[in-house]
Amino acid sequence: MKITVTTFLLILAYFTSFSQIATIKGRVYSQNEGGISHASIRLANSNIATLADNNGYFTLKKVPYGQYDLVVSSVEIETRSIKINVNQAHTEIPVVVKHQSLDLAEVNVVQKTEKREIETSGFAVNIIETKDIAQRNVQTNEMLDRTVGIRVRQMVA
């Protein structure tokens, strides 16, 4: 009899522990623009987070019951924090956000040439540009002798 009661209590505790985990679903949207794609949705002070899909829908799985701050952020919207109480297995939360416009003062695009990329890679390298040599009347041995790190010895037989 004791084994049956103990087994029953263990099974009850096992299923009760799984019922304390919820799934939060929702949609991040703007009244004017509709769904906000790829917004970041996370529960503050936890490692539970996800991204919204192309239409703004999101799902947070395996959320323990309790009170949380749901933080929604993206480049195109103002960050929004909502206090939620998770006490059901499935919770639906619509999140209405405001658009944020960003004006960039300046954008710098920097690209190194292949020559500069090789020279700054950390190896002792010297690049010989063929177009520079084509403009001069230089023999190959003479050109290599002028290159740092290369010495050409001519053997006369």
Buried (B, 14 or more C-beta within 10 A) or exposed (E): EEEEEEEEEEEEEEEEEEEEEBBBBBBBBBEEEEBBBEBBBBBEEEEBEBEBBEEBBBEBEEBEBEEBEBBBBBEBBEEBEEEBEBEEEEBEBEBEBEEEEEEEEEEEEEEEEEEEEEBEEEEEEEEEEEEEBEEEEBEEEEBEBEEEEEEEEEEEE
